[in-house]
Amino acid sequence: MEKKPIYINAIHDDALIDHFIKGIGQRVFILTPSFPFMFIGKILNVMDDIVELEVETTHFSQLEDRIWMIHIHTIEVFYIEREDGPLIPELGD
């Protein structure tokens, strides 16, 4: 009987997407390697490997209070608020 290969990258990708799906409705902090680099907002939806985010805060106020679509694979660092964890602070000017 032939064993099917395990594709660790596919398992990782699916787990990461599932983690964001479970975070729908929660606030998230995201860092990306490209402009505008930082997002804080609410996860509205996850479509395939794209996160729909209602952005509260970025480095530039002109880019705030908008809906952003962020490719999950471009995210370097993230934190999703959960009921039992610390909250993301409200950042002002």
C-alpha positions in Angstrom: 0.0 0.0 0.0 1.4 3.3 -1.1 1.5 6.2 1.5 0.3 9.6 0.4 2.9 12.3 0.9 2.3 14.8 3.7 2.6 18.4 2.5 3.5 20.3 5.6 3.1 23.7 3.9 -0.5 22.9 2.9 -1.2 21.8 6.5 0.3 25.0 7.8 -1.7 27.2 5.4 -5.0 25.4 6.2 -4.3 25.9 10.0 -3.5 29.5 9.6 -6.6 30.2 7.5 -8.7 28.3 10.0 -7.3 30.4 12.9 -8.4 33.6 11.1 -11.8 32.1 10.4 -12.2 31.4 14.1 -11.3 35.0 14.7 -14.1 36.5 12.6 -15.7 39.3 14.6 -12.6 39.8 16.8 -10.0 42.5 16.8 -6.6 41.7 15.3 -3.2 43.3 15.2 -1.3 42.6 11.9 2.2 43.4 10.7 3.2 43.0 7.1 6.5 43.5 5.3 5.0 45.9 2.8 3.2 49.3 3.0 1.3 50.2 5.2 3.0 47.6 7.4 0.6 47.7 10.4 -3.1 47.1 10.7 -5.4 47.0 13.8 -9.0 46.3 13.1 -11.9 43.8 13.2 -11.9 40.6 11.1 -15.1 40.8 9.0 -14.6 37.7 6.8 -12.1 35.2 5.4 -12.4 34.3 1.7 -10.0 31.5 0.7 -6.7 33.0 1.9 -7.8 36.6 2.1 -8.8 38.4 5.3 -11.4 41.2 5.0 -10.5 43.7 7.7 -12.3 46.8 9.0 -9.2 48.9 9.7 -9.3 51.1 12.8 -5.6 52.0 12.9 -2.6 52.0 10.6 0.6 54.2 10.5 -1.4 56.7 8.3 -4.7 58.1 9.3 -5.7 58.6 5.7 -5.9 54.8 5.4 -8.0 54.2 8.5 -11.7 53.6 8.7 -11.7 51.5 5.5 -12.2 47.9 4.5 -8.9 46.2 3.5 -8.4 42.9 1.9 -5.1 41.3 3.2 -3.6 38.1 1.8 -2.9 35.8 4.7 0.4 34.7 3.3 1.8 38.3 3.4 1.2 38.6 7.2 4.5 38.3 9.2 3.1 38.8 12.7 -0.5 38.8 14.0 -2.4 38.6 17.2 -6.2 38.0 17.4 -8.0 39.0 20.6 -9.8 36.2 22.4 -12.1 36.2 25.4 -9.4 34.7 27.6 -6.4 36.8 26.4 -5.0 40.3 26.6 -6.8 43.0 24.6 -5.1 45.0 21.9 -4.7 48.6 23.2 -6.6 51.5 21.5 -4.0 53.6 19.8 -4.5 57.3 19.4 -2.7 60.0 17.4 
